[in-house]
Amino acid sequence: MQNIRPDFIFSYWVFVWSFLYFINIVTISPKLCLILVIIENIFSIFMNVDIIQILFYFTFYKLYLLRKEPIQKKNVLYSGIVFMIYNLWLFINGQNVYTIYKIIYNF
């Protein structure tokens, strides 16, 4: 498998966002993105991507900590903004979501 820079993997972005949220640097909850990342990570586990298994447990734990926090409209908006910034970052670096996950899953 080709090496992929960590900043090209959206799960890492959400991991950093949730870390910043739990240490009170950002105030917008990453709960929606954590849910989406868990779904993606479950798919990755079935595709035998080892590093994703480790991230899955950390992500699941963070989601557990946020279990009683409701998802608000602003969370959906900011989740979309973070995903757009991620895609812009990929575009600036000559990549896109499809090519990154094609490499990860070795399609």
Phi and psi in radians as a Rosetta constraint file:
Dihedral C 1 N 2 CA 2 C 2 CIRCULARHARMONIC -1.144 0.35
Dihedral N 2 CA 2 C 2 N 3 CIRCULARHARMONIC 2.601 0.35
Dihedral C 2 N 3 CA 3 C 3 CIRCULARHARMONIC -1.353 0.35
Dihedral N 3 CA 3 C 3 N 4 CIRCULARHARMONIC 2.357 0.35
Dihedral C 3 N 4 CA 4 C 4 CIRCULARHARMONIC -2.045 0.35
Dihedral N 4 CA 4 C 4 N 5 CIRCULARHARMONIC 2.324 0.35
Dihedral C 4 N 5 CA 5 C 5 CIRCULARHARMONIC -1.074 0.35
Dihedral N 5 CA 5 C 5 N 6 CIRCULARHARMONIC 2.453 0.35
Dihedral C 5 N 6 CA 6 C 6 CIRCULARHARMONIC -1.020 0.35
Dihedral N 6 CA 6 C 6 N 7 CIRCULARHARMONIC -0.526 0.35
Dihedral C 6 N 7 CA 7 C 7 CIRCULARHARMONIC -1.287 0.35
Dihedral N 7 CA 7 C 7 N 8 CIRCULARHARMONIC -0.060 0.35
Dihedral C 7 N 8 CA 8 C 8 CIRCULARHARMONIC -1.643 0.35
Dihedral N 8 CA 8 C 8 N 9 CIRCULARHARMONIC -0.032 0.35
Dihedral C 8 N 9 CA 9 C 9 CIRCULARHARMONIC -1.900 0.35
Dihedral N 9 CA 9 C 9 N 10 CIRCULARHARMONIC 2.073 0.35
Dihedral C 9 N 10 CA 10 C 10 CIRCULARHARMONIC -1.091 0.35
Dihedral N 10 CA 10 C 10 N 11 CIRCULARHARMONIC -0.575 0.35
Dihedral C 10 N 11 CA 11 C 11 CIRCULARHARMONIC -0.999 0.35
Dihedral N 11 CA 11 C 11 N 12 CIRCULARHARMONIC -0.644 0.35
Dihedral C 11 N 12 CA 12 C 12 CIRCULARHARMONIC -1.181 0.35
Dihedral N 12 CA 12 C 12 N 13 CIRCULARHARMONIC -0.652 0.35
Dihedral C 12 N 13 CA 13 C 13 CIRCULARHARMONIC -1.063 0.35
Dihedral N 13 CA 13 C 13 N 14 CIRCULARHARMONIC -0.792 0.35
Dihedral C 13 N 14 CA 14 C 14 CIRCULARHARMONIC -1.184 0.35
Dihedral N 14 CA 14 C 14 N 15 CIRCULARHARMONIC -0.636 0.35
Dihedral C 14 N 15 CA 15 C 15 CIRCULARHARMONIC -1.030 0.35
Dihedral N 15 CA 15 C 15 N 16 CIRCULARHARMONIC -0.822 0.35
Dihedral C 15 N 16 CA 16 C 16 CIRCULARHARMONIC -1.137 0.35
Dihedral N 16 CA 16 C 16 N 17 CIRCULARHARMONIC -0.782 0.35
Dihedral C 16 N 17 CA 17 C 17 CIRCULARHARMONIC -1.000 0.35
Dihedral N 17 CA 17 C 17 N 18 CIRCULARHARMONIC -0.809 0.35
Dihedral C 17 N 18 CA 18 C 18 CIRCULARHARMONIC -1.177 0.35
Dihedral N 18 CA 18 C 18 N 19 CIRCULARHARMONIC -0.632 0.35
Dihedral C 18 N 19 CA 19 C 19 CIRCULARHARMONIC -1.073 0.35
Dihedral N 19 CA 19 C 19 N 20 CIRCULARHARMONIC -0.818 0.35
Dihedral C 19 N 20 CA 20 C 20 CIRCULARHARMONIC -1.114 0.35
Dihedral N 20 CA 20 C 20 N 21 CIRCULARHARMONIC -0.576 0.35
Dihedral C 20 N 21 CA 21 C 21 CIRCULARHARMONIC -1.182 0.35
Dihedral N 21 CA 21 C 21 N 22 CIRCULARHARMONIC -0.768 0.35
Dihedral C 21 N 22 CA 22 C 22 CIRCULARHARMONIC -1.251 0.35
Dihedral N 22 CA 22 C 22 N 23 CIRCULARHARMONIC -0.382 0.35
Dihedral C 22 N 23 CA 23 C 23 CIRCULARHARMONIC -1.740 0.35
Dihedral N 23 CA 23 C 23 N 24 CIRCULARHARMONIC 0.249 0.35
Dihedral C 23 N 24 CA 24 C 24 CIRCULARHARMONIC 1.109 0.35
Dihedral N 24 CA 24 C 24 N 25 CIRCULARHARMONIC 0.573 0.35
Dihedral C 24 N 25 CA 25 C 25 CIRCULARHARMONIC -1.538 0.35
Dihedral N 25 CA 25 C 25 N 26 CIRCULARHARMONIC -0.656 0.35
Dihedral C 25 N 26 CA 26 C 26 CIRCULARHARMONIC -2.003 0.35
Dihedral N 26 CA 26 C 26 N 27 CIRCULARHARMONIC 2.658 0.35
Dihedral C 26 N 27 CA 27 C 27 CIRCULARHARMONIC -1.894 0.35
Dihedral N 27 CA 27 C 27 N 28 CIRCULARHARMONIC -0.130 0.35
Dihedral C 27 N 28 CA 28 C 28 CIRCULARHARMONIC -1.541 0.35
Dihedral N 28 CA 28 C 28 N 29 CIRCULARHARMONIC 2.185 0.35
Dihedral C 28 N 29 CA 29 C 29 CIRCULARHARMONIC -1.219 0.35
Dihedral N 29 CA 29 C 29 N 30 CIRCULARHARMONIC 2.363 0.35
Dihedral C 29 N 30 CA 30 C 30 CIRCULARHARMONIC -1.558 0.35
Dihedral N 30 CA 30 C 30 N 31 CIRCULARHARMONIC 0.302 0.35
Dihedral C 30 N 31 CA 31 C 31 CIRCULARHARMONIC -0.971 0.35
Dihedral N 31 CA 31 C 31 N 32 CIRCULARHARMONIC -0.798 0.35
Dihedral C 31 N 32 CA 32 C 32 CIRCULARHARMONIC -1.068 0.35
Dihedral N 32 CA 32 C 32 N 33 CIRCULARHARMONIC -0.807 0.35
Dihedral C 32 N 33 CA 33 C 33 CIRCULARHARMONIC -1.148 0.35
Dihedral N 33 CA 33 C 33 N 34 CIRCULARHARMONIC -0.611 0.35
Dihedral C 33 N 34 CA 34 C 34 CIRCULARHARMONIC -1.083 0.35
Dihedral N 34 CA 34 C 34 N 35 CIRCULARHARMONIC -0.700 0.35
Dihedral C 34 N 35 CA 35 C 35 CIRCULARHARMONIC -1.093 0.35
Dihedral N 35 CA 35 C 35 N 36 CIRCULARHARMONIC -0.793 0.35
Dihedral C 35 N 36 CA 36 C 36 CIRCULARHARMONIC -1.149 0.35
Dihedral N 36 CA 36 C 36 N 37 CIRCULARHARMONIC -0.658 0.35
Dihedral C 36 N 37 CA 37 C 37 CIRCULARHARMONIC -1.173 0.35
Dihedral N 37 CA 37 C 37 N 38 CIRCULARHARMONIC -0.666 0.35
Dihedral C 37 N 38 CA 38 C 38 CIRCULARHARMONIC -1.092 0.35
Dihedral N 38 CA 38 C 38 N 39 CIRCULARHARMONIC -0.748 0.35
Dihedral C 38 N 39 CA 39 C 39 CIRCULARHARMONIC -1.055 0.35
Dihedral N 39 CA 39 C 39 N 40 CIRCULARHARMONIC -0.781 0.35
Dihedral C 39 N 40 CA 40 C 40 CIRCULARHARMONIC -1.146 0.35
Dihedral N 40 CA 40 C 40 N 41 CIRCULARHARMONIC -0.687 0.35
Dihedral C 40 N 41 CA 41 C 41 CIRCULARHARMONIC -1.179 0.35
Dihedral N 41 CA 41 C 41 N 42 CIRCULARHARMONIC -0.612 0.35
Dihedral C 41 N 42 CA 42 C 42 CIRCULARHARMONIC -1.069 0.35
Dihedral N 42 CA 42 C 42 N 43 CIRCULARHARMONIC -0.769 0.35
Dihedral C 42 N 43 CA 43 C 43 CIRCULARHARMONIC -1.057 0.35
Dihedral N 43 CA 43 C 43 N 44 CIRCULARHARMONIC -0.709 0.35
Dihedral C 43 N 44 CA 44 C 44 CIRCULARHARMONIC -1.134 0.35
Dihedral N 44 CA 44 C 44 N 45 CIRCULARHARMONIC -0.653 0.35
Dihedral C 44 N 45 CA 45 C 45 CIRCULARHARMONIC -1.079 0.35
Dihedral N 45 CA 45 C 45 N 46 CIRCULARHARMONIC -0.725 0.35
Dihedral C 45 N 46 CA 46 C 46 CIRCULARHARMONIC -1.194 0.35
Dihedral N 46 CA 46 C 46 N 47 CIRCULARHARMONIC -0.370 0.35
Dihedral C 46 N 47 CA 47 C 47 CIRCULARHARMONIC -1.604 0.35
Dihedral N 47 CA 47 C 47 N 48 CIRCULARHARMONIC 0.116 0.35
Dihedral C 47 N 48 CA 48 C 48 CIRCULARHARMONIC 1.072 0.35
Dihedral N 48 CA 48 C 48 N 49 CIRCULARHARMONIC 0.785 0.35
Dihedral C 48 N 49 CA 49 C 49 CIRCULARHARMONIC -1.677 0.35
Dihedral N 49 CA 49 C 49 N 50 CIRCULARHARMONIC 1.852 0.35
Dihedral C 49 N 50 CA 50 C 50 CIRCULARHARMONIC -1.090 0.35
Dihedral N 50 CA 50 C 50 N 51 CIRCULARHARMONIC -0.857 0.35
Dihedral C 50 N 51 CA 51 C 51 CIRCULARHARMONIC -1.079 0.35
Dihedral N 51 CA 51 C 51 N 52 CIRCULARHARMONIC -0.533 0.35
Dihedral C 51 N 52 CA 52 C 52 CIRCULARHARMONIC -1.160 0.35
Dihedral N 52 CA 52 C 52 N 53 CIRCULARHARMONIC -0.543 0.35
Dihedral C 52 N 53 CA 53 C 53 CIRCULARHARMONIC -1.080 0.35
Dihedral N 53 CA 53 C 53 N 54 CIRCULARHARMONIC -0.707 0.35
Dihedral C 53 N 54 CA 54 C 54 CIRCULARHARMONIC -1.141 0.35
Dihedral N 54 CA 54 C 54 N 55 CIRCULARHARMONIC -0.807 0.35
Dihedral C 54 N 55 CA 55 C 55 CIRCULARHARMONIC -1.102 0.35
Dihedral N 55 CA 55 C 55 N 56 CIRCULARHARMONIC -0.575 0.35
Dihedral C 55 N 56 CA 56 C 56 CIRCULARHARMONIC -1.000 0.35
Dihedral N 56 CA 56 C 56 N 57 CIRCULARHARMONIC -0.796 0.35
Dihedral C 56 N 57 CA 57 C 57 CIRCULARHARMONIC -1.170 0.35
Dihedral N 57 CA 57 C 57 N 58 CIRCULARHARMONIC -0.704 0.35
Dihedral C 57 N 58 CA 58 C 58 CIRCULARHARMONIC -1.129 0.35
Dihedral N 58 CA 58 C 58 N 59 CIRCULARHARMONIC -0.737 0.35
Dihedral C 58 N 59 CA 59 C 59 CIRCULARHARMONIC -1.151 0.35
Dihedral N 59 CA 59 C 59 N 60 CIRCULARHARMONIC -0.767 0.35
Dihedral C 59 N 60 CA 60 C 60 CIRCULARHARMONIC -1.059 0.35
Dihedral N 60 CA 60 C 60 N 61 CIRCULARHARMONIC -0.713 0.35
Dihedral C 60 N 61 CA 61 C 61 CIRCULARHARMONIC -1.104 0.35
Dihedral N 61 CA 61 C 61 N 62 CIRCULARHARMONIC -0.762 0.35
Dihedral C 61 N 62 CA 62 C 62 CIRCULARHARMONIC -1.120 0.35
Dihedral N 62 CA 62 C 62 N 63 CIRCULARHARMONIC -0.714 0.35
Dihedral C 62 N 63 CA 63 C 63 CIRCULARHARMONIC -1.121 0.35
Dihedral N 63 CA 63 C 63 N 64 CIRCULARHARMONIC -0.654 0.35
Dihedral C 63 N 64 CA 64 C 64 CIRCULARHARMONIC -1.048 0.35
Dihedral N 64 CA 64 C 64 N 65 CIRCULARHARMONIC -0.712 0.35
Dihedral C 64 N 65 CA 65 C 65 CIRCULARHARMONIC -1.134 0.35
Dihedral N 65 CA 65 C 65 N 66 CIRCULARHARMONIC -0.479 0.35
Dihedral C 65 N 66 CA 66 C 66 CIRCULARHARMONIC -1.705 0.35
Dihedral N 66 CA 66 C 66 N 67 CIRCULARHARMONIC 0.191 0.35
Dihedral C 66 N 67 CA 67 C 67 CIRCULARHARMONIC -1.008 0.35
Dihedral N 67 CA 67 C 67 N 68 CIRCULARHARMONIC -0.557 0.35
Dihedral C 67 N 68 CA 68 C 68 CIRCULARHARMONIC -1.627 0.35
Dihedral N 68 CA 68 C 68 N 69 CIRCULARHARMONIC -0.088 0.35
Dihedral C 68 N 69 CA 69 C 69 CIRCULARHARMONIC -1.476 0.35
Dihedral N 69 CA 69 C 69 N 70 CIRCULARHARMONIC 2.180 0.35
Dihedral C 69 N 70 CA 70 C 70 CIRCULARHARMONIC -1.298 0.35
Dihedral N 70 CA 70 C 70 N 71 CIRCULARHARMONIC 2.672 0.35
Dihedral C 70 N 71 CA 71 C 71 CIRCULARHARMONIC -1.531 0.35
Dihedral N 71 CA 71 C 71 N 72 CIRCULARHARMONIC 2.083 0.35
Dihedral C 71 N 72 CA 72 C 72 CIRCULARHARMONIC -1.767 0.35
Dihedral N 72 CA 72 C 72 N 73 CIRCULARHARMONIC 2.945 0.35
Dihedral C 72 N 73 CA 73 C 73 CIRCULARHARMONIC -1.025 0.35
Dihedral N 73 CA 73 C 73 N 74 CIRCULARHARMONIC -0.682 0.35
Dihedral C 73 N 74 CA 74 C 74 CIRCULARHARMONIC -1.133 0.35
Dihedral N 74 CA 74 C 74 N 75 CIRCULARHARMONIC -0.543 0.35
Dihedral C 74 N 75 CA 75 C 75 CIRCULARHARMONIC -1.150 0.35
Dihedral N 75 CA 75 C 75 N 76 CIRCULARHARMONIC -0.699 0.35
Dihedral C 75 N 76 CA 76 C 76 CIRCULARHARMONIC -1.127 0.35
Dihedral N 76 CA 76 C 76 N 77 CIRCULARHARMONIC -0.784 0.35
Dihedral C 76 N 77 CA 77 C 77 CIRCULARHARMONIC -1.059 0.35
Dihedral N 77 CA 77 C 77 N 78 CIRCULARHARMONIC -0.868 0.35
Dihedral C 77 N 78 CA 78 C 78 CIRCULARHARMONIC -1.193 0.35
Dihedral N 78 CA 78 C 78 N 79 CIRCULARHARMONIC -0.573 0.35
Dihedral C 78 N 79 CA 79 C 79 CIRCULARHARMONIC -1.088 0.35
Dihedral N 79 CA 79 C 79 N 80 CIRCULARHARMONIC -0.753 0.35
Dihedral C 79 N 80 CA 80 C 80 CIRCULARHARMONIC -1.104 0.35
Dihedral N 80 CA 80 C 80 N 81 CIRCULARHARMONIC -0.702 0.35
Dihedral C 80 N 81 CA 81 C 81 CIRCULARHARMONIC -1.129 0.35
Dihedral N 81 CA 81 C 81 N 82 CIRCULARHARMONIC -0.775 0.35
Dihedral C 81 N 82 CA 82 C 82 CIRCULARHARMONIC -1.066 0.35
Dihedral N 82 CA 82 C 82 N 83 CIRCULARHARMONIC -0.728 0.35
Dihedral C 82 N 83 CA 83 C 83 CIRCULARHARMONIC -1.152 0.35
Dihedral N 83 CA 83 C 83 N 84 CIRCULARHARMONIC -0.647 0.35
Dihedral C 83 N 84 CA 84 C 84 CIRCULARHARMONIC -1.161 0.35
Dihedral N 84 CA 84 C 84 N 85 CIRCULARHARMONIC -0.719 0.35
Dihedral C 84 N 85 CA 85 C 85 CIRCULARHARMONIC -1.103 0.35
Dihedral N 85 CA 85 C 85 N 86 CIRCULARHARMONIC -0.710 0.35
Dihedral C 85 N 86 CA 86 C 86 CIRCULARHARMONIC -1.032 0.35
Dihedral N 86 CA 86 C 86 N 87 CIRCULARHARMONIC -0.814 0.35
Dihedral C 86 N 87 CA 87 C 87 CIRCULARHARMONIC -1.135 0.35
Dihedral N 87 CA 87 C 87 N 88 CIRCULARHARMONIC -0.655 0.35
Dihedral C 87 N 88 CA 88 C 88 CIRCULARHARMONIC -1.104 0.35
Dihedral N 88 CA 88 C 88 N 89 CIRCULARHARMONIC -0.740 0.35
Dihedral C 88 N 89 CA 89 C 89 CIRCULARHARMONIC -1.054 0.35
Dihedral N 89 CA 89 C 89 N 90 CIRCULARHARMONIC -0.754 0.35
Dihedral C 89 N 90 CA 90 C 90 CIRCULARHARMONIC -1.091 0.35
Dihedral N 90 CA 90 C 90 N 91 CIRCULARHARMONIC -0.778 0.35
Dihedral C 90 N 91 CA 91 C 91 CIRCULARHARMONIC -1.061 0.35
Dihedral N 91 CA 91 C 91 N 92 CIRCULARHARMONIC -0.764 0.35
Dihedral C 91 N 92 CA 92 C 92 CIRCULARHARMONIC -1.048 0.35
Dihedral N 92 CA 92 C 92 N 93 CIRCULARHARMONIC -0.590 0.35
Dihedral C 92 N 93 CA 93 C 93 CIRCULARHARMONIC -1.646 0.35
Dihedral N 93 CA 93 C 93 N 94 CIRCULARHARMONIC 0.237 0.35
Dihedral C 93 N 94 CA 94 C 94 CIRCULARHARMONIC 1.282 0.35
Dihedral N 94 CA 94 C 94 N 95 CIRCULARHARMONIC 0.476 0.35
Dihedral C 94 N 95 CA 95 C 95 CIRCULARHARMONIC -2.200 0.35
Dihedral N 95 CA 95 C 95 N 96 CIRCULARHARMONIC 3.053 0.35
Dihedral C 95 N 96 CA 96 C 96 CIRCULARHARMONIC -2.620 0.35
Dihedral N 96 CA 96 C 96 N 97 CIRCULARHARMONIC 2.949 0.35
Dihedral C 96 N 97 CA 97 C 97 CIRCULARHARMONIC -1.009 0.35
Dihedral N 97 CA 97 C 97 N 98 CIRCULARHARMONIC -0.741 0.35
Dihedral C 97 N 98 CA 98 C 98 CIRCULARHARMONIC -1.067 0.35
Dihedral N 98 CA 98 C 98 N 99 CIRCULARHARMONIC -0.816 0.35
Dihedral C 98 N 99 CA 99 C 99 CIRCULARHARMONIC -1.164 0.35
Dihedral N 99 CA 99 C 99 N 100 CIRCULARHARMONIC -0.641 0.35
Dihedral C 99 N 100 CA 100 C 100 CIRCULARHARMONIC -1.132 0.35
Dihedral N 100 CA 100 C 100 N 101 CIRCULARHARMONIC -0.867 0.35
Dihedral C 100 N 101 CA 101 C 101 CIRCULARHARMONIC -1.310 0.35
Dihedral N 101 CA 101 C 101 N 102 CIRCULARHARMONIC -0.379 0.35
Dihedral C 101 N 102 CA 102 C 102 CIRCULARHARMONIC -1.148 0.35
Dihedral N 102 CA 102 C 102 N 103 CIRCULARHARMONIC -0.708 0.35
Dihedral C 102 N 103 CA 103 C 103 CIRCULARHARMONIC -1.177 0.35
Dihedral N 103 CA 103 C 103 N 104 CIRCULARHARMONIC -0.807 0.35
Dihedral C 103 N 104 CA 104 C 104 CIRCULARHARMONIC -1.048 0.35
Dihedral N 104 CA 104 C 104 N 105 CIRCULARHARMONIC -0.815 0.35
Dihedral C 104 N 105 CA 105 C 105 CIRCULARHARMONIC -1.533 0.35
Dihedral N 105 CA 105 C 105 N 106 CIRCULARHARMONIC -0.016 0.35
Dihedral C 105 N 106 CA 106 C 106 CIRCULARHARMONIC 0.985 0.35
Dihedral N 106 CA 106 C 106 N 107 CIRCULARHARMONIC 0.780 0.35
